[in-house]
């Protein structure tokens, strides 16, 4: 039975995919510079939660390299063999000095040695089943007997074939795990992690197996190891060289040690290379991430229905085809296809939707009337809106509230704007005001209606904005959109197309789901959820400002040269927020106030934008005072309520309760 389309997109974690990613992994356009199999020393791969670190590592591992889908495997294809290994982080926490005394080091080394031996033996199984061209080598490997001195080290007192060793090693790992829960006596044997693997490699080379091969071990979730474990692996990485190299991967902003077991430290350039998965590989530009996202979506659509022959799986997984994928023709084809699946409304079309919707239009007219009354103007409200000019009409409802706007002058501008061919500096400036304030003005109208979902959150390119380089968020938005499509019984329509209303509904669901999930992130999850919610509330309140003079707030800075001076707990929570992608950090680019002296800016993860009815675009920031940001991060709900009311007063928000900020919708 064919799976539902939504189920194909439901898989958004590497653990849900097979180890063989050939034809399933879309190579980033910048991949040639970051092919781990070309590295001659260790690498530190960093990336935020959901950015695809594990998939990236697994693409370089032997299951993909020796994929059965690759019809011919030659010597060149095995010059470097990647070995992917993720330690059992729960298990290794028990391996520490306070629990095991001085033998913790020997136990950790033994655990690594046995775990990596399992990986090397699994590699042999995959190699023997691959399309490697030399059948004689395969046959010799099948009949290769483990050297006696090595088998004796493992307490094996009989001859054993290499291909039979895996079951023995699995048994030893099982025994080690059981022993660790009651380590009264010594374990059966102890092994040195690196020396054991080097010995295996040398045995192979001495017997004319993999003579030119370098084995590159990729250790995932390095940040979850204890510091003393990290020191050991750092030592191996620092002194790694062909035929055995060690690399690590960890969350961006994670605290990891660069110490070794000696007084040395691992040093960039000399000992290792750092690769930022987002900034260097996946999303050097927004267009890079957009194309990568389009290819991923298109390949999954094609997996569901082969009639969509938009993607060549061999090409998206091939380093040699990157030049073809960079062509304008190819990019346009991919983006157009995915836009047809997830269409969006232009901002002008959303403004037209406002004018055609009785409730939304009445809200606009009410705003215009209120602004005219505030300015004691006798002009009719109908002078400032026109169904044929929706963008200007929606923005007029904002401009009239601005202190410098004179209703008579705006009326004339609007009339000139509506006349074809009228060109003047004032009309040009008016058009620029419309462009700058349109999105904020649309959101200002929608935010008064908690049950309405703004279509500004629908469309492939806006999905990319809300995901902001997070592939897991992107796939979740697609998955929920197809769930909505299936629930509407419109999946049978061809070609596949998800209505913008269904997309917007899916976006809000994902947004709420992400907020709920934050509480589960790390040791400070509940604190992070509270911080995210408070920031969302404040950005949402700011969106209610009638003038929309600095609209679209989803990021902030702090009026201080050094955030470290605010509070120790504040800095812990700020670090955790960055680590778990609740906040994204940027170098300061603009100063929205004269005393904005902070050098860093922080953006609330934009996947939360639909829930709070705020922009997902990084346009204008709020500059918090140190005591304000301290209240948001650390203080009680009572203190935060005082801050909230202070902003209500400063920003001159009327009927703040209309936002429903503390109700069931928030």
C-alpha positions as CSV (number, residue, x, y, z in Angstrom):
1,X,0.0,0.0,0.0
2,X,1.4,3.4,-1.0
3,X,2.1,5.6,2.0
4,X,0.3,8.9,2.4
5,X,2.2,11.9,1.1
6,X,2.4,13.4,4.5
7,X,4.1,10.3,5.9
8,X,7.0,10.8,3.4
9,X,7.6,14.3,4.9
10,X,7.1,13.1,8.5
11,X,10.6,11.8,8.7
12,X,12.6,14.8,9.8
13,X,15.3,13.2,11.9
14,X,18.4,11.3,10.6
15,X,17.5,8.3,12.8
16,X,14.4,7.8,10.7
17,X,16.4,7.3,7.5
18,X,18.4,4.3,6.4
19,X,22.2,4.5,6.7
20,X,22.5,4.4,2.9
21,X,21.7,7.9,1.8
22,X,22.7,7.6,-1.8
23,X,20.0,9.3,-3.9
24,X,18.2,10.5,-0.8
25,X,20.7,13.2,0.4
26,X,20.8,16.5,-1.5
27,X,24.3,17.7,-1.7
28,X,24.7,21.4,-0.7
29,X,26.0,23.6,-3.6
30,X,29.2,24.4,-1.6
31,X,29.9,20.7,-1.0
32,X,33.1,20.5,-3.0
33,X,34.9,22.7,-0.4
34,X,33.5,20.7,2.5
35,X,33.8,17.0,1.4
36,X,35.0,15.3,4.6
37,X,36.5,12.5,2.6
38,X,39.1,14.9,1.2
39,X,40.3,16.1,4.6
40,X,43.8,15.2,5.7
41,X,43.2,16.1,9.4
42,X,40.4,16.2,11.9
43,X,37.3,18.4,11.5
44,X,34.9,19.9,14.0
45,X,31.5,20.1,12.4
46,X,29.1,22.5,14.2
47,X,25.4,23.2,13.5
48,X,22.3,24.1,15.4
49,X,19.5,21.8,16.3
50,X,17.7,20.5,13.2
51,X,20.4,21.6,10.7
52,X,21.3,18.2,9.5
53,X,24.6,17.3,11.2
54,X,23.9,13.6,11.4
55,X,22.8,13.3,7.8
56,X,25.9,15.2,6.7
57,X,28.2,12.8,8.5
58,X,26.3,9.7,7.4
59,X,26.5,10.8,3.8
60,X,30.3,10.4,4.2
61,X,30.1,7.0,5.9
62,X,30.6,3.6,4.2
63,X,26.9,2.7,3.9
64,X,26.5,5.6,1.4
65,X,29.9,5.4,-0.1
66,X,29.4,1.7,-0.9
67,X,25.7,1.9,-1.7
68,X,24.3,-0.9,-3.8
69,X,22.9,1.8,-6.0
70,X,26.4,2.7,-7.1
71,X,26.9,0.3,-9.9
72,X,30.7,0.3,-9.9
73,X,33.0,0.8,-6.9
74,X,36.7,1.4,-7.7
75,X,39.9,1.9,-5.8
76,X,39.3,5.7,-6.0
77,X,36.0,5.2,-4.1
78,X,37.7,3.6,-1.2
79,X,40.7,6.0,-0.8
80,X,39.0,7.3,2.3
81,X,36.4,5.3,4.2
82,X,34.1,7.2,6.6
83,X,33.1,5.5,9.9
84,X,30.1,7.1,11.6
85,X,29.8,6.6,15.4
86,X,27.4,8.1,17.9
87,X,28.3,7.0,21.5
88,X,25.6,5.9,23.8
89,X,25.7,9.1,25.8
90,X,23.5,7.7,28.7
91,X,25.9,4.7,29.0
92,X,29.1,6.7,29.0
93,X,28.0,9.0,31.8
94,X,28.6,6.1,34.1
95,X,32.2,6.0,33.0
96,X,33.8,8.5,35.4
97,X,36.4,8.6,38.1
98,X,34.0,9.0,41.0
99,X,32.2,5.8,40.1
100,X,35.1,3.7,38.7
101,X,38.1,5.3,40.4
102,X,41.3,5.2,38.3
103,X,40.2,2.5,35.9
104,X,37.6,4.8,34.3
105,X,40.1,5.6,31.6
106,X,40.7,1.9,30.7
107,X,36.9,1.3,30.7
108,X,36.2,4.2,28.4
109,X,39.0,3.1,26.0
110,X,37.7,-0.4,26.0
111,X,34.1,0.9,25.2
112,X,35.4,2.9,22.3
113,X,37.6,0.1,21.0
114,X,34.7,-2.4,21.0
115,X,32.3,0.1,19.5
116,X,34.6,1.1,16.7
117,X,35.5,-2.6,16.1
118,X,31.8,-3.2,15.6
119,X,31.7,-0.4,13.0
120,X,34.7,-1.7,11.2
121,X,33.3,-5.2,11.0
122,X,29.9,-3.8,9.8
123,X,32.0,-2.0,7.2
124,X,33.4,-5.3,6.0
125,X,29.9,-6.7,5.6
126,X,28.8,-3.7,3.5
127,X,32.0,-3.9,1.5
128,X,31.5,-7.6,0.7
129,X,28.0,-6.9,-0.5
130,X,28.9,-3.8,-2.5
131,X,29.6,-3.5,-6.2
132,X,33.4,-3.3,-5.6
133,X,35.1,-4.4,-8.8
134,X,37.7,-6.8,-7.3
135,X,36.0,-10.0,-6.4
136,X,39.3,-11.7,-5.5
137,X,39.8,-9.2,-2.7
138,X,36.3,-9.9,-1.4
139,X,36.9,-13.6,-1.4
140,X,40.2,-13.3,0.5
141,X,38.4,-11.1,3.1
142,X,35.7,-13.7,3.6
143,X,38.4,-16.3,4.4
144,X,40.6,-14.0,6.4
145,X,41.4,-15.4,9.9
146,X,41.9,-13.0,12.8
147,X,45.6,-13.1,14.0
148,X,46.2,-15.2,17.1
149,X,47.7,-12.4,19.2
150,X,44.7,-10.2,18.6
151,X,42.1,-12.9,19.3
152,X,43.9,-13.8,22.5
153,X,43.7,-10.1,23.6
154,X,40.0,-10.5,23.3
155,X,40.0,-13.8,25.4
156,X,39.2,-15.8,22.2
157,X,41.2,-19.0,22.4
158,X,40.4,-20.4,18.9
159,X,40.7,-19.4,15.3
160,X,38.0,-17.1,14.1
161,X,37.2,-15.6,10.7
162,X,37.1,-11.9,10.5
163,X,33.5,-12.0,9.2
164,X,32.5,-14.1,12.3
165,X,34.1,-11.7,14.8
166,X,31.1,-9.3,14.9
167,X,28.9,-11.5,17.0
168,X,31.8,-11.9,19.5
169,X,32.3,-8.1,19.8
170,X,28.6,-7.5,20.2
171,X,28.6,-10.0,23.1
172,X,31.6,-8.2,24.7
173,X,29.7,-4.9,24.4
174,X,26.7,-6.4,26.1
175,X,28.8,-7.8,28.9
176,X,30.6,-4.4,29.3
177,X,27.3,-2.6,29.7
178,X,26.0,-5.1,32.2
179,X,29.3,-5.1,34.1
180,X,29.3,-1.3,34.4
181,X,26.2,-1.5,36.6
182,X,28.0,-3.6,39.1
183,X,31.8,-3.2,38.6
184,X,33.0,-5.1,41.6
185,X,35.7,-7.1,39.7
186,X,37.8,-6.1,36.8
187,X,36.3,-6.5,33.3
188,X,37.3,-9.5,31.1
189,X,40.0,-7.4,29.4
190,X,41.0,-3.8,28.7
191,X,41.8,-2.3,25.3
192,X,43.3,1.0,24.1
193,X,40.8,2.7,21.9
194,X,43.0,4.2,19.2
195,X,45.8,1.6,19.3
196,X,43.3,-1.2,18.8
197,X,41.8,0.3,15.7
198,X,45.3,1.2,14.4
199,X,46.3,-2.5,14.9
200,X,43.3,-3.7,12.9
201,X,44.1,-1.3,10.0
202,X,47.7,-2.4,10.0
203,X,46.7,-6.1,9.9
204,X,44.6,-5.4,6.8
205,X,47.4,-3.4,5.1
206,X,49.9,-6.1,5.9
207,X,47.6,-8.6,4.1
208,X,47.1,-6.4,1.1
209,X,43.6,-5.1,2.1
210,X,42.9,-1.4,1.8
211,X,46.5,-0.6,1.4
212,X,45.9,3.0,0.2
213,X,42.8,3.7,2.4
214,X,42.5,6.3,5.1
215,X,39.8,5.6,7.7
216,X,38.1,8.7,8.9
217,X,36.0,8.3,12.1
218,X,33.2,10.8,12.6
219,X,32.0,11.0,16.2
220,X,28.5,12.6,16.6
221,X,27.0,14.4,19.6
222,X,30.5,15.1,21.0
223,X,29.0,17.7,23.4
224,X,27.2,14.9,25.3
225,X,30.4,13.2,26.3
226,X,31.9,14.0,29.7
227,X,34.9,16.4,29.6
228,X,37.4,13.7,30.5
229,X,36.1,11.7,27.6
230,X,36.4,14.7,25.3
231,X,40.1,15.1,26.3
232,X,40.9,11.6,25.2
233,X,39.3,12.0,21.8
234,X,40.8,15.5,21.4
235,X,44.2,13.8,21.9
236,X,43.5,11.3,19.1
237,X,42.3,14.1,16.9
238,X,45.3,16.3,17.5
239,X,47.7,13.4,16.6
240,X,45.6,11.9,13.9
241,X,47.1,11.2,10.5
242,X,46.6,8.7,7.7
243,X,45.5,6.0,7.9
244,X,43.4,7.0,10.9
245,X,41.8,10.4,11.4
246,X,39.2,11.5,14.0
247,X,36.6,14.2,13.6
248,X,33.8,15.4,15.8
249,X,30.4,17.0,15.5
250,X,28.4,19.0,18.1
251,X,25.7,21.6,18.5
252,X,26.7,25.2,17.7
253,X,27.3,27.2,20.9
254,X,27.8,23.9,22.9
255,X,30.5,24.0,25.6
256,X,33.1,21.5,24.5
257,X,36.6,21.1,25.7
258,X,39.7,21.6,23.5
259,X,42.0,20.1,26.2
260,X,43.9,16.9,25.6
261,X,45.3,14.4,28.1
262,X,48.5,16.4,28.2
263,X,49.1,20.1,28.6
264,X,48.4,20.7,24.9
265,X,45.1,22.0,23.3
266,X,43.7,21.3,20.0
267,X,44.3,24.2,17.7
268,X,42.4,25.4,14.6
269,X,44.3,25.2,11.3
270,X,47.1,23.2,12.9
271,X,45.2,20.3,14.3
272,X,41.7,20.6,12.9
273,X,39.3,22.5,10.6
274,X,36.0,24.0,11.8
275,X,33.0,23.6,9.5
276,X,29.8,25.5,10.3
277,X,27.2,23.5,8.6
278,X,24.8,26.4,8.1
279,X,27.1,29.4,7.4
280,X,29.7,27.4,5.4
281,X,27.8,24.5,3.7
282,X,24.0,24.7,3.6
283,X,23.1,28.4,3.6
284,X,26.0,30.6,2.6
285,X,23.3,32.7,1.0
286,X,19.5,32.6,1.4
287,X,19.3,31.4,-2.2
288,X,21.5,28.4,-1.4
289,X,19.1,27.3,1.3
290,X,16.1,28.0,-0.8
291,X,17.4,25.8,-3.7
292,X,18.5,23.0,-1.3
293,X,15.0,23.1,0.3
294,X,13.3,23.0,-3.1
295,X,15.4,20.0,-4.1
296,X,14.6,18.2,-0.9
297,X,10.9,18.8,-1.3
298,X,10.9,17.9,-5.0
299,X,12.7,14.6,-4.4
300,X,10.2,13.6,-1.7
301,X,7.2,14.5,-4.0
302,X,8.8,12.4,-6.7
303,X,9.3,9.5,-4.2
304,X,5.5,9.7,-3.6
305,X,4.5,10.0,-7.2
306,X,7.0,9.1,-10.0
307,X,5.1,11.1,-12.6
308,X,6.8,14.2,-11.2
309,X,10.2,13.7,-12.9
310,X,11.7,16.9,-11.7
311,X,14.7,15.6,-9.8
312,X,17.6,13.3,-10.9
313,X,18.5,11.5,-7.7
314,X,22.0,10.6,-9.0
315,X,22.7,14.3,-9.8
316,X,21.6,15.7,-6.5
317,X,23.9,13.2,-4.7
318,X,26.8,13.7,-7.0
319,X,29.7,16.2,-6.4
320,X,30.3,16.3,-10.2
321,X,26.8,17.8,-10.9
322,X,27.0,20.9,-8.7
323,X,27.8,23.1,-11.7
324,X,24.6,21.9,-13.5
325,X,22.6,22.6,-10.3
326,X,24.0,26.2,-10.1
327,X,22.6,27.1,-13.5
328,X,19.8,29.7,-13.6
329,X,17.6,27.5,-15.7
330,X,17.8,24.6,-13.2
331,X,17.3,26.9,-10.2
332,X,14.2,28.5,-11.7
333,X,12.8,25.2,-12.7
334,X,13.1,23.8,-9.1
335,X,11.8,26.9,-7.4
336,X,8.8,27.2,-9.8
337,X,7.9,23.6,-9.2
338,X,7.9,23.9,-5.4
339,X,6.1,27.2,-5.6
340,X,3.4,25.4,-7.5
341,X,3.0,22.9,-4.7
342,X,3.1,25.6,-2.0
343,X,1.7,28.7,-3.6
344,X,1.7,32.0,-1.8
345,X,-0.2,35.3,-2.1
346,X,1.9,38.4,-2.8
347,X,1.6,41.1,-0.1
348,X,-0.6,43.1,-2.5
349,X,-2.9,40.2,-2.9
350,X,-3.2,39.8,0.8
351,X,-4.1,43.5,1.0
352,X,-6.8,42.8,-1.6
353,X,-8.0,40.0,0.5
354,X,-8.4,42.4,3.4
355,X,-10.5,44.7,1.2
356,X,-12.7,41.8,0.0
357,X,-13.3,40.5,3.5
358,X,-16.2,42.3,5.3
359,X,-14.8,41.8,8.8
360,X,-11.2,42.8,8.0
361,X,-12.3,45.8,5.8
362,X,-14.5,47.0,8.6
363,X,-11.5,46.9,10.9
364,X,-9.6,49.1,8.5
365,X,-12.4,51.6,8.1
366,X,-12.8,51.7,11.9
367,X,-9.1,52.5,12.2
368,X,-9.4,55.3,9.5
369,X,-12.3,56.8,11.3
370,X,-10.5,56.8,14.6
371,X,-7.4,58.4,13.2
372,X,-9.5,61.2,11.6
373,X,-11.4,61.7,14.8
374,X,-8.1,61.9,16.7
375,X,-6.9,64.6,14.4
376,X,-10.2,66.5,14.4
377,X,-10.5,66.1,10.7
378,X,-13.9,66.4,9.0
379,X,-12.8,64.4,5.9
380,X,-14.8,61.3,5.0
381,X,-13.2,58.0,5.8
382,X,-14.0,56.8,2.2
383,X,-11.4,59.3,0.8
384,X,-8.7,57.0,2.1
385,X,-9.6,53.5,0.8
386,X,-10.5,52.1,-2.5
387,X,-11.0,48.5,-3.4
388,X,-9.0,48.9,-6.6
389,X,-6.0,50.1,-4.7
390,X,-5.7,47.7,-1.7
391,X,-2.1,48.2,-0.8
392,X,-2.4,52.0,-0.4
393,X,-5.7,51.6,1.3
394,X,-4.4,49.3,4.0
395,X,-1.4,51.4,4.6
396,X,-3.4,54.6,4.8
397,X,-5.1,53.2,7.9
398,X,-1.6,53.2,9.4
399,X,-0.2,56.5,8.1
400,X,-3.2,58.5,9.4
401,X,-2.1,57.8,12.9
402,X,1.4,59.2,12.4
403,X,2.0,62.6,13.9
404,X,3.4,64.2,10.8
405,X,0.6,63.0,8.5
406,X,-1.9,65.6,7.6
407,X,-5.2,64.0,6.4
408,X,-5.6,66.6,3.6
409,X,-2.1,66.0,2.2
410,X,-2.6,62.2,2.4
411,X,-5.9,62.5,0.6
412,X,-4.2,64.4,-2.2
413,X,-1.3,61.9,-2.3
414,X,-3.7,59.0,-2.5
415,X,-5.6,60.6,-5.4
416,X,-2.4,61.3,-7.2
417,X,-1.2,57.8,-6.6
418,X,-4.4,56.5,-8.2
419,X,-4.0,58.5,-11.3
420,X,-2.0,56.7,-13.9
421,X,1.3,58.4,-14.9
422,X,1.5,60.9,-12.1
423,X,5.1,61.2,-11.1
424,X,6.4,63.5,-8.4
425,X,8.9,63.3,-5.5
426,X,5.9,63.2,-3.0
427,X,4.2,60.3,-4.8
428,X,7.5,58.4,-5.0
429,X,8.0,58.9,-1.2
430,X,4.4,57.7,-0.7
431,X,5.0,54.6,-2.6
432,X,8.1,53.9,-0.5
433,X,6.0,54.3,2.7
434,X,3.5,51.8,1.3
435,X,6.3,49.3,0.6
436,X,7.8,49.8,4.1
437,X,4.6,49.6,6.1
438,X,2.4,47.2,4.1
439,X,3.3,43.9,5.9
440,X,3.1,45.6,9.4
441,X,-0.2,47.1,8.4
442,X,-1.6,43.7,7.3
443,X,-0.5,42.1,10.5
444,X,-1.9,45.0,12.5
445,X,-5.3,44.2,11.1
446,X,-5.1,40.5,11.5
447,X,-3.7,40.6,15.1
448,X,-7.1,41.9,16.3
449,X,-8.7,38.6,15.3
450,X,-7.3,35.7,17.3
451,X,-9.1,33.0,15.3
452,X,-8.0,34.4,11.9
453,X,-4.8,33.0,10.4
454,X,-2.9,35.5,8.2
455,X,-2.0,34.1,4.8
456,X,1.3,35.9,5.1
457,X,2.7,32.6,6.6
458,X,1.8,30.5,3.5
459,X,4.1,29.7,0.6
460,X,7.3,27.9,-0.1
461,X,9.6,30.9,0.2
462,X,7.9,32.0,3.4
463,X,8.3,28.5,4.8
464,X,12.1,29.0,4.1
465,X,11.9,32.3,6.1
466,X,10.2,30.6,9.0
467,X,12.6,27.7,8.9
468,X,15.7,30.0,8.7
469,X,18.2,27.3,7.7
470,X,16.5,24.7,9.9
471,X,15.7,21.7,7.7
472,X,13.7,20.0,10.4
473,X,11.3,23.0,10.7
474,X,11.0,23.1,6.9
475,X,10.0,19.4,6.7
476,X,7.6,19.8,9.6
477,X,5.8,22.7,7.8
478,X,5.5,20.6,4.7
479,X,4.3,17.6,6.6
480,X,1.6,19.5,8.4
481,X,0.5,21.2,5.2
482,X,0.0,17.8,3.5
483,X,-1.9,16.6,6.6
484,X,-4.2,19.5,6.1
485,X,-4.5,18.7,2.4
486,X,-5.3,15.0,3.2
487,X,-7.9,16.0,5.8
488,X,-9.6,18.3,3.2
489,X,-9.8,15.3,0.8
490,X,-8.1,17.3,-2.0
491,X,-5.0,15.1,-2.3
492,X,-6.4,13.5,-5.4
493,X,-6.3,16.7,-7.4
494,X,-3.5,16.8,-10.0
495,X,-1.1,18.5,-10.0
496,X,-0.6,18.5,-6.2
497,X,-1.3,22.0,-4.7
498,X,-1.8,23.0,-1.1
499,X,-4.2,26.0,-0.8
500,X,-2.7,29.0,1.0
501,X,-5.3,28.8,3.8
502,X,-4.3,25.2,4.6
503,X,-0.6,26.1,4.6
504,X,-1.3,29.0,7.0
505,X,-3.3,26.7,9.3
506,X,-0.4,24.2,9.2
507,X,2.1,27.0,9.9
508,X,0.2,28.0,13.1
509,X,0.0,24.4,14.2
510,X,3.8,23.9,13.8
511,X,4.4,27.2,15.6
512,X,2.3,26.2,18.6
513,X,3.9,22.7,18.6
514,X,7.4,24.3,18.6
515,X,6.5,26.5,21.6
516,X,5.2,23.4,23.4
517,X,8.4,21.5,22.6
518,X,10.8,24.1,24.0
519,X,10.1,22.9,27.6
520,X,11.7,19.6,26.7
521,X,15.0,21.1,25.6
522,X,17.9,20.5,28.0
523,X,18.1,21.3,31.7
524,X,16.5,24.7,31.3
525,X,13.7,23.9,28.9
526,X,10.9,25.4,31.0
527,X,12.9,28.6,31.5
528,X,13.5,28.8,27.7
529,X,9.8,28.3,27.0
530,X,8.9,31.1,29.4
531,X,11.5,33.4,27.7
532,X,10.2,32.6,24.2
533,X,6.7,33.2,25.3
534,X,7.4,36.5,26.9
535,X,9.4,37.7,23.9
536,X,6.6,36.6,21.6
537,X,4.1,38.5,23.7
538,X,6.2,41.7,23.6
539,X,6.8,41.4,19.8
540,X,3.0,40.8,19.4
541,X,2.2,43.8,21.5
542,X,4.6,46.0,19.4
543,X,2.8,44.8,16.4
544,X,-0.3,46.5,17.8
545,X,1.2,50.0,17.5
546,X,-1.1,52.0,15.3
547,X,1.6,54.0,13.5
548,X,3.7,51.0,12.5
549,X,6.7,53.4,12.4
550,X,9.1,50.6,13.0
551,X,7.1,47.5,12.1
552,X,7.9,43.8,11.9
553,X,9.8,43.1,15.2
554,X,11.1,39.6,15.9
555,X,14.6,40.5,17.1
556,X,16.2,42.6,19.8
557,X,19.4,44.0,21.2
558,X,20.3,45.2,24.7
559,X,21.6,48.7,25.7
560,X,25.0,47.5,27.1
561,X,28.5,46.9,25.8
562,X,28.7,43.6,27.7
563,X,25.8,41.2,28.3
564,X,28.0,39.4,30.8
565,X,27.5,42.2,33.3
566,X,23.7,41.7,33.5
567,X,23.5,38.5,35.6
568,X,25.2,35.1,35.7
569,X,21.9,33.3,35.4
570,X,20.9,35.5,32.5
571,X,24.0,34.5,30.6
572,X,23.4,30.8,31.3
573,X,19.9,31.1,29.9
574,X,21.0,33.2,26.9
575,X,23.6,30.5,26.1
576,X,21.0,27.8,26.4
577,X,18.6,29.7,24.2
578,X,21.3,29.9,21.5
579,X,22.3,26.3,21.9
580,X,18.7,25.0,21.4
581,X,17.9,27.5,18.6
582,X,15.3,29.4,20.6
583,X,17.3,32.5,19.9
584,X,19.6,33.1,16.9
585,X,22.6,35.4,17.4
586,X,23.8,38.0,14.9
587,X,26.5,40.7,14.8
588,X,24.8,44.0,15.2
589,X,24.0,45.7,11.9
590,X,21.7,48.7,12.6
591,X,21.1,51.1,15.5
592,X,17.4,51.7,15.8
593,X,18.1,54.2,18.7
594,X,21.0,56.5,19.3
595,X,22.0,54.7,22.5
596,X,21.8,51.2,21.0
597,X,25.4,50.2,21.9
598,X,25.1,46.5,21.9
599,X,27.3,44.6,19.4
600,X,24.9,41.6,19.3
601,X,21.3,41.1,18.1
602,X,19.1,38.1,18.9
603,X,16.2,36.8,16.9
604,X,13.4,34.7,18.3
605,X,13.3,31.5,16.2
606,X,10.9,32.6,13.3
607,X,9.0,29.3,13.4
608,X,7.1,30.9,16.3
609,X,6.0,33.9,14.2
610,X,2.5,32.4,13.1
611,X,1.6,31.7,16.7
612,X,2.2,35.3,17.9
613,X,1.0,36.8,14.6
614,X,4.3,38.6,14.1
615,X,6.7,38.9,11.1
616,X,9.2,36.2,10.4
617,X,11.4,38.8,8.6
618,X,14.3,40.4,10.4
619,X,13.4,44.1,9.7
620,X,13.3,46.3,12.9
621,X,14.5,45.4,16.4
622,X,13.5,46.3,19.9
623,X,16.3,47.7,22.0
624,X,15.8,46.6,25.6
625,X,17.3,48.2,28.7
626,X,19.4,45.8,30.8
627,X,16.7,45.7,33.6
628,X,14.0,45.0,31.0
629,X,15.8,42.0,29.5
630,X,16.6,40.8,33.0
631,X,12.9,40.9,33.8
632,X,12.0,38.9,30.6
633,X,14.6,36.3,31.4
634,X,14.6,36.0,35.2
635,X,11.8,37.7,37.0
636,X,8.4,36.5,38.2
637,X,5.2,36.7,36.2
638,X,4.1,39.6,38.4
639,X,7.2,41.6,37.5
640,X,6.8,40.7,33.9
641,X,3.2,41.9,34.0
642,X,4.5,45.2,35.2
643,X,6.9,45.4,32.3
644,X,4.2,44.5,29.9
645,X,1.9,47.3,31.2
646,X,4.8,49.7,31.0
647,X,5.2,48.9,27.3
648,X,1.5,49.2,26.8
649,X,1.7,52.8,28.2
650,X,5.0,53.7,26.3
651,X,3.7,52.4,23.0
652,X,0.3,53.9,23.5
653,X,-1.5,50.6,23.0
654,X,-5.3,50.8,23.4
655,X,-7.4,47.7,24.2
656,X,-4.3,45.6,24.7
657,X,-6.6,42.8,26.0
658,X,-7.9,42.4,22.4
659,X,-4.6,40.7,21.7
660,X,-5.6,37.8,23.9
661,X,-2.0,37.7,25.1
662,X,-2.8,35.9,28.3
663,X,-5.8,33.9,27.0
664,X,-6.2,30.5,25.5
665,X,-4.7,31.6,22.2
666,X,-1.4,32.6,23.7
